[in-house]
Amino acid sequence: MSKKFYLGVFALLTFSYAQAQTHEYLFNNSFNEASANGPALTEVLSCGAAAGSFTTQLITTSAGTCGTTPRQVFAFNEGGGLAYDNQSFITGSYSIHIFFEFNLLSGYQRIIDFKNSTTDRGMYTLSNCLNFYSNGNVGTCPFFVANTYYLISIVRDAATNLVNVYVNGQPFVTNYNDAAGDYNPASTTSPILFFRDDNPVACEDRDGTVKYISLKNAVSTPAEVLTVFNNICTVVLPLTLKGFAATQPYGQQKVQLKWTTENEINSSHFEVERSTDGQNFAKIADVSAKGGTVNNYSLDDAAGVAPTLYYRLKIMDRDGKFTYSNIARVNNTVTDKFYVYPNPAVAEITIGGLKKTGMLLLYNAEGKLVQQQKVNLLSTTMYISQLAKGMYVLKYVADGKTVHQKIVKQ
């Protein structure tokens, strides 16, 4: 199914199922779920496979190409694949869409595995046919062509145990009886695997590329599946993020954010978000989209005192749809925090993490200044053997800012 119809077509697919939800993956330089409401995919490797990579290519389907500009995709190598952390989201009733291509069609190529590689049962292509191992080929055979994208849509109904498979929006396998549960997840917590296959017969998989995966926890109608396919190219075509990076110029209290885009067909703006833990993000700026073919953006953010900062882009379309960029991480080299050791101390203390020229001021428990010294090094030593035992406060003053720590003199 494809691109970023992710919230638009998503609304069409789920309006009749009030409780239905969809997790969608666009592979725009990230394994993240498009709405950030679902788990990120993870790459899984077997048979000595090398890790895959995000790249760009023309999306070629049996009906032609989706536009004339290469799109971001994920290229997986032979023996590699992707894992979806199910966590009870997909059970007996579901709709799963996979928009991908295999580079070769000789032998078996795993499409999807519901049993966490504990059995070879699953959906494959075998040469150029669709194969329900170990029950044989199904649907029109031969059918598939290498280096061509297909939308494989799998719909299972738990009430009847019937599975329907669609290819490019059209019925391909109708009312397949899955009473044996071959295409029901092994458990509510088992991962669902795409493309990788390693047990019990090793390496029955091939290299290829994927542009779109979605998982919905409800049954889709044939009309809904067709809508997904009809929107496949408009779903993959809008904005391509070529790169998003965060860097900090040495010694400067700012972070430089830069990113490049292509084909901002329907883009509205970018919401720049920052986090200190990599999990909880808050918006720090809005940047308007320029439109056009290729655009470069930059933004400076005043670095705070957190030792590590994380950034991401929320890419907004004019119709309210959005997707997230990769997360860029930067180690903050300029911070007003410092450390003291040993603490408690008897004769001397070493103060580290001093990033700027400043003053160290030592106060006793009554608030009296008992010692001070200027510092212009990353670390310095302060001698305190002459001081009385007790609690002290050490203040570090630099650029008009003051931070402090308590120390104990023994």
N, C-alpha and C positions, 0 to 999 in steps of 0.2 A: 504493500500500500504505500505510501511514499512519504513525501516530505513533510511539510509543515502545515498540512491541513490540520496538523496536530491539535489545534483547539477548534478550528472552524469546522472541518469535516467531523471532528470529534463530537461537536454539538449535534450535527445531523445524525450521527450514528447512535447517540444515546438519548435522544429526546423522549423516546417511548419507554426507556428503562430508567426510572427515576433514580434507582440505586446503582446503576451501572457506572463504572469508571474505566478509564483507559490509560495505560502507561505507554508512552510513545518515545521512540529513540530516533534521532535524525542524523547522528554521526557527523555533526558539524564540528569536527575536531574535538569531540567529547563523547564519552559513553553515558553522560548524564541523561536522565529522563527529562523530556522537553519542558514540562510544567514544574519540575522540581518536587513533585508530589510522590514520585515513585523511586525505587532504588536504582542506582547506577548499575549498568551492566559491567561485568568484569571479563577480561580475556582469559581463556583457559587453553592450555597447551598440552599436547601429548605427542608421543612418537618422535621426540626430539625436534619438534617444530620450533621455528623462530617466531618471535613476536611479530604481529602484524603492524600496520601503520595507517594513519590517516593520509589520504592523498586526494587528488582530483582527477576526474575522468568524465567523459561524455556519458550520459545515461542513455543507453541504447536499448529500446524495447523491440518487440516483434512488429510494432506499428511505426517504428522510426525513433529518432532521438528526441529527448525532452529538451528542446531548445538547442542553441549552438554553442553554449558556454559550458566548459567542464564544471562539474559539481563536486563538493566534498563528499567523500565516501570513506568507508573503512575497508582496507584490503587485508584479508586474513590468509595466512599461509597454510599449506597442507599440514594437517595435524593440529591446526589451531581452530578456535571457535570462541563463542561468547556464552556466558552464563547469566541467567536471570534469577535473582534471589527471590523465590516465589513467596515465602512467608504467608501462605494461606490466601493470597490474592486470587490465583487461578486454581479452581477446583474442578468439578465435573462439567460445568457449563462454561464455555468461553468462546471467544473469537480471537484468533491470532493471525496477524498479517506479516508477511516477510517479503520485502522487495530486494532482490539480490540476483547475482549471476554466479555461475561456476565457470572457471576458465577452461576446464576440460570436462568431458562427459563420458569418459571411459571408466568402467567399473562402477562401484558403489560410491555415492557421495551423500553423506548425512545432511539432511535439512533440519530436522528437529528431533530431540530426544527427551522424552518425559520421565525417564527412569534413572537419570543421573549415571548413565553408562554402566548400570548393573546388568543390563540385558541389551542384546542387539536389536530388539524390537524398536521400531521407529519409522520415520518417513525419510526416504532416500530418493535420489534419482539413480537409476541403474541404466548406464549408457544414456539414452535420450528418452527414457520412460520414467514415470512416477512409480515408486515401489513401496509397498507397505510390507516391510520385512517382518516376519517370514512368510507372509501370505501372498506374495507375488506382486506383479505389476497391476496397476489399476488405471482406469481412464484410457484416453487415446494414446496409442503407442505404435510407432515413435511419435514424439511431440517436441521435446525441448532441443534447443540449439545452444551451443557453447557461446560464451561472451555476449549473451543477451540477457537483459534483466526481465524477470518474471515476478509478478505479484502472486504469491501463494497464500491463499486465505483458508484457514482451517477453523471450522465451526463445529463444536460438539455440544450436544444437548444431554445433560445428566438424566433427565426424566425418561429418555428413550434409549440412551447409549448410542445414538446415531451420530455419525460424523459425516459432514459434507465438506468437500474440498473444492475451492474455486481457483482457477488460474486466470489471471487478468480479468477478474470480475465475472467470469462465466463458469457455470457448473462444470466440474471435471469429474468428481466422484460424488455420487448421490446416495444418501441413506446407507452408508457403510455401517454394519453392525459391529459396534465395539463393546459387546457384552463382556469380553475378556479384559477390558480396561487397558489395552495397550497404549491408548492415547489419553489416558487419565493420569495426571501427575502421580509419581510414586508415593508421595506424601505431601501434606500441605506445606512442609518446609524444605522439600527437596528442590534443588535448582532445576530450571528448564534450560537445556543446552541447545545451542544453535551451531550447526556445522561440524562440531567436534564429535568424534566417535573413536573409542579406544577399547571397549570391552564387549564381548570376550574376544572378538576378532579385531586385531589391531589395525589402525590406520586406514579404515575405509572412509576416507574423506578427502576432499580436494581443496585447492586454493580458489579464491574468488573474492568478490566484493559485495558489500551490503550498504544500502542507502537508508533503509527504513525498516523498523520492527515496531509492532504495537501489540499489546495484550489487553484484552477487554474481558471483564469478569461477567459476561452475559452473552447470550446467543444473538447474533446479528441475522437479519433477514437477507434474502438474496438481493433486494433493492439496496440495502445499506452497504453490502459488499461491493456492488457495482458502483455505488457512489464513491467509495474509496478509490477504486481503480480509475474512474473517470477524472478524479482529482489528483492522480498520481504525479503528473508533471508539474502542476501548479503547486503541489505540495513539496516537490524537491527543488523547484527553481529559485524562489526568492533568495534573499541575501545569503552570500557565502562569506563566512568569517575566515580570512586567510591566516590570521595570527593575532593573539592577544598576549601581551607581556608586560611585566612590571619590573622596573629596575630602580635602584637608588644610587644617584651619583655619590661618589665617595665623599664623606664628610658633610654632606648636605642633608638638611632635615626636610626632605621631600622625597616622594616616590613618583617616578615618571611612568605613566601608563600610555601604551601605544597599541594601536590595532589597525588592521587593514581589511577592507571589505570589497566584495565584488557584487555587481548586479543588485543594487538597492531598489528593487522594483516596487515594493510595497512598504518600505521601511519608514517608520515615523521618527524614532529616536532611540538612544541607548541610555539605560539607567545604570550608572556605575555604582557598584556595591562593594563595601569593605567589611572585613571580618578580622577579629583577632584570634579566633579559634578554628577557622576553616569550616564552621558549621552554621553559625548565626550571622547573617549578613544584614547590613543596613545601607540604604541608598545614601550616597554622598554627593551625587551630581547627576544632572540630565544633560545629554549631548545630542543635539538635533542631527538627524541623518541628512547627508548632503544629496543623496540620490545620484544616479549615474552608474558608470561601469566600474571604476576602481577609485577608492577613496582611502586616504590615510588620516588617522585621528591621533591626537595626543592630549593628555590631561595631566597636570601636576597635582598631587595630593600632599598636603602637609602631614608628614609622618608623626604619629603620636609616640607614646613611650612604650608601646607593646614591642617585645623583641622580634615577633614575626607578624607580618601583615599578609592578608589574603584579599584578592580582588576578583570580581567577575563582572561580566556585562549581562544585563537583562535586555535582550534585543527586541524592541517593540515594533509591531507592524501597525499600519494605519487602522486596521480593523480590530485592534485590541489583542491579537494573538501575540505570543512571545515565545522566545526560547532563550536558554542560557549559554554563555560561552564556557570554555574551560576555566578553571580556577588558576590564577597566577599568584605565586607566592614569592615574597621577598623578605629577606632577613634585614631587620631594621638596624642599621649600623650606627645610628645616632639616637641615643636614648638618655634621658636624664636620670635613669636609675643607676645605682652603683652597688657594689657588694663589699663587705668587710669580713676579714678573717685574720686570726681566729676570733671568735666571739662566743663566750667570754675570753678576755685576754689579760695578761699579766704585765708585760713590758712594752709590747708594740703591736700595732695592727697594720695590716696592709689593706689599702683601699683600691679596688679595681673597678673597671667599667667607666672610667672618667673620660668621656669623649671630647670634652672641651676644656679650655683654660678656665679656671675658676678658683674659688676659695673653699677651703674646708674649715668649718667652725665647730668647735667642740664645747658643749654646754653641760654643766653639772645639773643635778636634780632640782636645784633651786633656780635654774634658768640663767646662771651666771656663765659668761664666756670665759673659759679657762685655757683655751689654746686655739690657735689658728695658723694656717699656712696656705700659701699659694701653690697651686698645682698646674702643670702644663704637660703632664705625661698621662699615659693610659692608666698607670697605677702608681701609687706612692706609698711611703711608709710614714706613720705617725707614731712617735715614742710617747708612751703614757705611764712609764714606771713611776714617775714622780707624783702621780695623781692618787688620791684616796680611793679606796674601794667603793664601789657603788654603781649606780645607773647613770649613764650619760647619753646625750643626744648629739649625734654627728650630723651636721648640715653641710650639704654640697650646694654652692651657689654658682650659677653660670648663666650668662645671658639674661639676667634678671629673674631667673627661675630658681626655686629652692626645693630640694627634696631632702629627706632626712631618714636616718635609721637609728634605732636604739642600740647601744652597746653596753656591755657589762665589764667593768674593771675589777679584777680579782686581786 
